[in-house]
Amino acid sequence: MSEVLVVTSKVKKIAKEQGMRTSADAIEALSKIVEEKIKAGMEKAKAGGKKTVQASDITDTPLTPAC
């Protein structure tokens, strides 16, 4: 298992509010998505000559399909 990058208790709270539960692999999958978005944002920032990753660097990057 890799490092968890999301707050598990917060994710579980959101799910519980909707009458759902979350598995450990769901938390791992969310952490992987976060890691991919951060890396893609860093690449975009570097390509733009920046050393600071901004919200636009992250929100403008597409997610890679999980399948």
Helices and strands as residue ranges (DSSP letters): H 8-17, H 24-47, H 55-59
